[in-house]
Amino acid sequence: MKKFIPILIMMFYLGFQGHAQLVILDENLEDVTNQTITINGTPDDTYFKVQLYFSNTGDEDVDVFVTKHEIDIVEGANNTFCWKDYCFSPFVFDVDDPITLGSGEISLADDFYTEFHTGGVAGISEVMYEFYSEDESFENVTITVVFNIETPTSTGNILASSTWKLKDARPNPARDHTWINYDLPFGVQNAQIVVRNLLGNLVHTESLSLGNERVRINTAGMSNGIYIYSLIIDNQVVQSKRLVVAN
């Protein structure tokens, strides 16, 4: 039995040594993998461009694909993305031609960015981009972009100066339930945590109390897969995170 232990350890080590890992970076090359970026603006801001990069931190070459998930788009607005210096229409959600990255390489500025056109309409739109490989050479990673297009109000000023927090769900992946900790400042009129699937369908809503609290989300009735849970304060999405359900 002792002879097999070093062999198993070596197999375990070799199995992970060459495994690639993809990291998503913002325009400042900060790691935003599986996080949410919020873009604030007004209907007078007709156009936003969000520059993103991705880096291969593994030891093997990878072919990277992307899929767009429109969680919620305000009527009259549209979201597009550009891939390998070609910008698609708002009705394209997937790519057929991958971007190949060698070990330690980072994508170019023209390789990927997303554009949002407000259409002069106020409202909150939310889009998630999922990067993956067809041969599963690295774990899928996502970036969620929230476009908060609102006319400035006193409530918006309160939110900008307040200290709210949305913590990671635990456990995640979840089986029959998960806990989400949060912190809400006094002065907030109403707040909720909502859970949506990748099609944007609402599957759960939880009203929140003020202060440093936590809520229990029942996931037993949810299908296995990836969900997005969002903190909404006074009808504004302030942050979103990913939840995996594996019953």
C-alpha positions, 0 to 999 in steps of 0.5 A: 500500500505504501508504494501506491501513496507516492504514485497517487500524489504524483498523479494528483500533482501532474493532473493539476500542474498543466491545468489552465486558468483564465483570469478576467481583467478590467481596463486597469488590469485589475482582477475582476474574475466572477465579479460585477462591474457597475456603470453609472450614467444618465439618459444623456450618456448615449454610449458606454464602452467597457474594455476587458482583457483575459489572461491565461495563467496556466501552463498550456495553450487555451482556446477561449470562447465567449457567450453573452447572457442578457439578464435584463435589458431596458426596452429601447437600449441594447448591448453588443460585444466586439470579438477579435476586432469585429463588433456583432449585432445585439442579437448575437450571443455566441462566437464560433472563432476562438481566441488562442492564448499561450501560457502567460499571455493576455488578450489584446485591446481589440480582442474583447470589449462590450458596448452599451447604447442607452437609447436615451432611456433610463433604467437598469440593464444587466449583462453577463459574459461567460468565457469558456473552452470547448475542451474544458481545459479551464474552468468557466469564468464570468463577468457581470456588467450592470448599466445603471442609467438614472436621472440623478436623485437625492436617493442616488446621492445617499447610495453613493455615500453609503456603506453597503456590502453584499457578501459571497453566498455560503455554501456555494455551490449550494444544495438545499440552501445557502446563506448570504450576508449583507450590510445595509445602512440606515436611510435605505427605504427598501432593499431586496436580494433577487435571484435570476437564472441565466435567462433572466427569469426571476426565481426568488425574491427576499426582502431585507432588514437594515443593518448587518444581517444574513438571509437563508435562500432555499435552493432545494427547488432550483434546477442545477446550474448557474444563477445570479443574485443581486442586491437591490437598494431603493429600486437600483441594482448595486451589486450582483454575484454568481451562485451555483446550485448542485442538488 
